[in-house]
Every structure is written in C-alpha cells, then in structure tokens.
Amino acid sequence: MDIFNKALAEHKKYKGKMEIVSRVPLNNKEDLSTYYSPGVAAVSKHLAKHPDQTNIYTNTHNSVAIVSDGSAVLGLGNIGPEGALPVMEGKAILFKKFANIDGYPIVLNTQDPNEIINIVTAIAPSFGGINLEDISAPNCFYIEDQLKKRLTIHIMHDDQHGTAVVVLAGLINACKVTNRKLQDSKVVLIGAGAAGVAIAKLLYQYAKPNIIAIDSKGVITKKRKNLSPEKLLLSSYSQDNTATDLKGSLKGADIFIGVSKSNLLNKEMIRSMAKDPIIFALANPNPEITPTDAINAGAAVVATGRSDYPNQVNNVLAFPGLFRGALDTQSTINESHKLAAAEAIANIIKSPTKTQIIPSPFDKNVVKVVAAVYKK
Amino acid sequence: MDIFNKALAEHKKYKGKMEIVSRVPLNNKEDLSTYYSPGVAAVSKHLAKHPDQTNIYTNTHNSVAIVSDGSAVLGLGNIGPEGALPVMEGKAILFKKFANIDGYPIVLNTQDPNEIINIVTAIAPSFGGINLEDISAPNCFYIEDQLKKRLTIHIMHDDQHGTAVVVLAGLINACKVTNRKLQDSKVVLIGAGAAGVAIAKLLYQYAKPNIIAIDSKGVITKKRKNLSPEKLLLSSYSQDNTATDLKGSLKGADIFIGVSKSNLLNKEMIRSMAKDPIIFALANPNPEITPTDAINAGAAVVATGRSDYPNQVNNVLAFPGLFRGALDTQSTINESHKLAAAEAIANIIKSPTKTQIIPSPFDKNVVKVVAAVYKK
C-alpha cells in the first residue's frame, strides 16, 4: 500500500485526527460550580473589565487558529474548504506535538479577501494567534498585511514565512556543504506564489544573492507589464539577466529552488548548472524532479518537501517555534526574527552533509532555538 | 473562600480549561507522511471531490462550534467577547465530559446580526454543528432562523432550546410532586428574552397551560403596541388576564418561572399564589428569590440555575444529548425532538420528590435518553 492509500485508510479509521479535552477536573457539582456556572461569572466579569487579561484566565495564551480558504492547498490548487480541512487538522496535531500549542482548524467557504479579513478579525478574540494557511497569492499578501494592521495578536501566513525560514536554513548549510557563499550565488527560483515571493525576499535580505525569479509567464523582469507589487520587487533582485525561461536561466546557476509543479526540472538542465549545484525541489506532493534523477545528473545537495526523502524542507521546523515564542513573549514576528530563526535551525546541524542539511522535525532542540529568537 | 473567588483562583491556576490533543500517533517520519504531507494530499483530493464526506475523514462528525457575541452572558448582560470566552470554554469541557463532543469556543467582536450570520456561515464547513450561546434577544431569534435556512448542519441556540427542554422536564416532575396537571395550571413567566420566549413556546406546545408572560414593561398583552413577533406570540398564550404586573399576576398562580434578575420575587408574592406553588427561580448567577426564602413562604418545589442548590435547571442536561444525537444521525432538532427530550429527562426520575425533580448532570443515562430522541 503506498503512502496515499495508507493515508486514506488511516484517516477513515480515525475519523479526524484531534480532539478537545478538559484540563480541569469535572467530577462533581463543586467542579461544575467552579469551572462553569455560577463560578465562571466572576471570571467573565473580571475579563469584561480587563479584556487584555484573557491570556491569564483562558486558553488564549496557548491557542492559534489555523485558517484557510482552501484556495492553494498543498500543491493541489484551489480545492475548497472541505479539501483543506484534513490539512488544517494535521497542522493542529503538529502544533501540539512540536510546541504544545492548541491549534483550531478553521476552513472558510469564502475566498473573498475582504470577507476573510472581516471574519478573522471577528473571531480573533478567541485566540492568541492566527496561522493563515494555504491561501493563494496575491490575496494572501493583502490578507496578512491587513490583519497585521487590524490585530495585535501574532499573525503569520505559514506558506510564506514558515517556508522561507526553513529554505534559508537549508541553503545556509547546503552552501557550507558545497563550499559556496550564498551572497555570491546565482539562484533560480521557479514559482512566484506565496512561498516563492517570501523565499526570495528572505534570501535577499539575508545575503543579496543574484535571484532570477520565474512564474508561469517566464522570467520576471521589469520589462514585463502589469507586474504585481510583489513581482516588481522580485524583478529587482536579479543581476545581468538575459535569459527568458527556466532552461536559459539555469545555465551556470548555483542553486535551483522550485515551489511550483512536479517534473518541471530535467537532468539536462541540472547538467547545465554550475559544479555541485544545489537543488531544492519543493513542489508538493511531487517534486520538480526526483532526488534520484537530480543526483544522477550531478546535484550535490537535494532537498524536497517530503518526509520520505532526506533533507525535508518542512514548515514544521519553523511554525511551532515561531508561534511558541510569539505566544510566550506576546510578540509579533519581524524580519530579524525570521533571519535569526533560519540561522538557529541551520546551526543545530554541527557538521552538515549532503544528506543532512536540516534537522529532523523530531529534534527537540528545534522548537527551543526558534522560540528563543524573540528574546534576543 | 466563596465559589466566585475560588473560580477566579482556579481559572488563573489552570490558564484555560481545555486543550487540543492528537488522536493519531506522531512518532516518526512515517506518521508525518501519513497524517500530514504528503499522505494527507490523498484525503484532500478525495474531499474536494466528495465534500459531503468530511464526517468520514475529519473531525466534523464530532465537532461543534460554540459561538457567542458576548451580548447576553449568563445573567451578566452585554459584556463582550472576552467576558464570554471563559463561559464558552466551560461549555467546551461540558460537551466533552457529558457527550464526548469536541467543542470549539469562538467569541466574536461584532454584535451585528447579519455579520454574525455571514461569519458563522463562512466557518461552518469546519464543524458538524453550531451551538449559539449567550446572544441577546431579539437578535438570537433572527440569527438562528437565518442560519437554519442557510446551513444543513445542526444549529441550536442553547439559551433558548436547551433551557426550555430542561425547564419543561423539571415542570413535568414538579407537577407530579404537587399533584397538578400542567395543562390546568396558571404559569407566570418573567423575562421575555431568549430563554423566556423558548420556554413559553415549548410549555404551550406541550400542554397549553395559561401562561402570563412579563417583560421589563409589565405583562405582555395584545393591547401593548410595537410588540415583537415573539412577544405577540407570547401574548396569545394567556387566558382571562387582567393583572398588569408580576405581583398581580401571581395571585392564585400555580407556577412561577423567572429567567430575569435576582431578587424580583418576595415571600409575600409566593404567599399569594395557589397552594403548594412551584417556583423556578432561574436567574443566573443569583436567583429571583433564594430557595430558603421561597420554602419559608410556602413553595412546594423550588428550582434554580445553580449547582449548589437542589433541583438545578441546567442546560447541561439537554445540549450534550441534543448535539450527540444530531451528530450521530446527521439530523437537525425539531419541536417533537425537544418535547421528547424533556419527557425523557423527566422520566429518568422514577419517583420525583420536592428536592429531586431532575436528574444530576452526572447521571450517565441523561445523554443517552436525550440523544435517542432522534431515532424515534
């Protein structure tokens, strides 16, 4: 049975992956009076007077809503709220496993960005943070930006920032393994959605490499008309570029980063790259090229988004710690936190190798070092 | 330390009453691949094609959103979302304790009924049911009505229907204890909000007693102008009524039901009622009269909303079973379900007495007999 059939069977067996349980005793009338009526009235009155103290008396100190409109689920595209729900439940159990955070899966049957902003704003008092998930570009940029302006709790679109942090962490170590400097590297990035834009921005902030970004229309250059603000920014990251497509751009490139579709990359293209190229083929569930093919074509380091290959670039290395630290310090994440988180994740691997550039999600140091970036 | 100070201290100690935990193993890469990426993609694809099957592959078969706008919290009035949150968390742990249902507390920072309808409609795919809670009248009637029209999942405003079911259950047995028939009784009901309206409607459906309903402006009669549709209905339930206030209405009455404010009822009024009157003083957290005073004035049976007196009229006798049965049978509640639930709760007490007209919330038969009403 392959992993997909196994997943279907297991999901059917468990009928949902999470449950809500009490942390207080509920064994007798005294308990009912203490944790529900009439006792809870005292807590309600207190919080009505001091609404900023919900994190002392309720679960908001530890809760995150995992919100998706189902418009860009994994690599499956716009499959709607029902299709998104098992992913959000998965995220909830990862939050608990890796950071002891209570994640509430909330899928929406609207994809109107202003409606989404209003809904998330309205439900925000219930939670300590909002993890936006699997929302397509460019709506995701606008939604996250507006929510950050409206709300004081931690807001993060994980497909952007979680991914970018882990990609940078992996690249830091992949550069060590291949003896190159990121700032001197030519990076070809295909896919200019949520993840692609955030990766390019973070890499550029970190080391200003030469980044050639490509979307479905080809290389993103200033010459193209009607570029979105995000793509206009990406176009400014490339130096001396004349190629117009992936194949042309890859000639002599040091690093390939794919956050696009399966099978976009072939062996010939890899052979045209610089010596010991780094291949991050991150399309989900199927990468731009298989690791076996990439290595056969000369790739020195290969990373994918999957847990069944070495070097899994998985958001789970970033989001649990980023939210754990934000909840504990009542902070919101900024650019320096993200850069520090990427370095902290990379530094966990003392001696990176071709097949180990990033730590395992099960390494308990990961959440600790990432959460600690808020304290610096 | 009284119950209110104890509740404050305990809530501060636990910092929230619930948590979200995994029901699936998450111990290695194989588990990650099965319950998250890449395996979950198979489940997402399947649900995108078959959105009606979330209850087979996700937690919607067992989940209920507990939604409040904080406009009518307990007896405390409009105290906002933060004040409402500890009550909703309390409800979540009661759902789990009594019916093994996963309740998600969601408080809203809007009180606009149309916005609430849009928000609940948008988040509905995440859940198997919606428990509306502590939303003030008359908005609660409109919101529940519109949501029932828009959504196919089980919707219930517990302050209305949960309360009404338990009040009717208690009255059935209180009538047995005092040897009267509900259909021949004069009932004085004070408080014409969510609970009062629903109680009057259910009692009238059950036995057509003479019900005199009173709101803050006095007895509700057809002579009053600008009555809401709900209050107009209530006015049609009274026979031969000339009194205009609580004191006058209570003369010779068999049953007092208060869902209003503390200290509205005094001993003199009880003495003016029929022999062996039934007093349901349900204001929360402090009843319309203390049970001690009511009994001293001649009350035969006294019920309150509190767990620290005998005969607690507590919604927890109704909502867990009503939602358990609805989720298990994929039904929505109707009037005959509510009447059957009230009778089922009453019938658990084989030989009712003055101090035991309703079962304890900890009686495990309660949820079973209530959930079973959907199968009849």
Interface residues (C-beta under 8 A of the other chain):
Chain A: I3 F4 N5 K6 A7 L8 E10 H11 K12 Y14 K15 G16 K17 M18 E19 I20 V21 S22 R23 V24 L26 N27 N28 K29 L32 S33 T34 Y35 Y36 S37 P38 G39 V40 A41 A42 V43 S44 K45 H46 L47 A48 P51 T54 N55 I56 Y57 T58 N59 T60 H61 N62 S63 V73 L74 G75 L76 I79 G80 P81 E82 G83 A84 L85 P86 V87 M88 E89 G90 K91 A92 I93 L94 F95 K96 K97 D102 G103 Y104 P105 I106 V107 L108 N109 T110 E115 N118 I119 T121 A122 I123 A124 P125 S126 N284 P285 N286 G305 R306 S307 D308 Q312 N314 V316 S360 P361 F362
Chain B: I3 F4 N5 K6 A7 L8 E10 H11 K12 Y14 K15 G16 K17 M18 E19 I20 V21 S22 R23 V24 L26 N27 N28 K29 L32 S33 T34 Y35 Y36 S37 P38 G39 V40 A41 A42 V43 S44 K45 H46 L47 A48 P51 T54 N55 I56 Y57 T58 N59 T60 H61 N62 S63 V73 L74 G75 L76 I79 G80 P81 E82 G83 A84 L85 P86 V87 M88 E89 G90 K91 A92 I93 L94 F95 K96 K97 D102 G103 Y104 P105 I106 V107 L108 N109 T110 E115 N118 I119 T121 A122 I123 A124 P125 S126 N284 P285 N286 G305 R306 S307 D308 Q312 N314 V316 S360 P361 F362
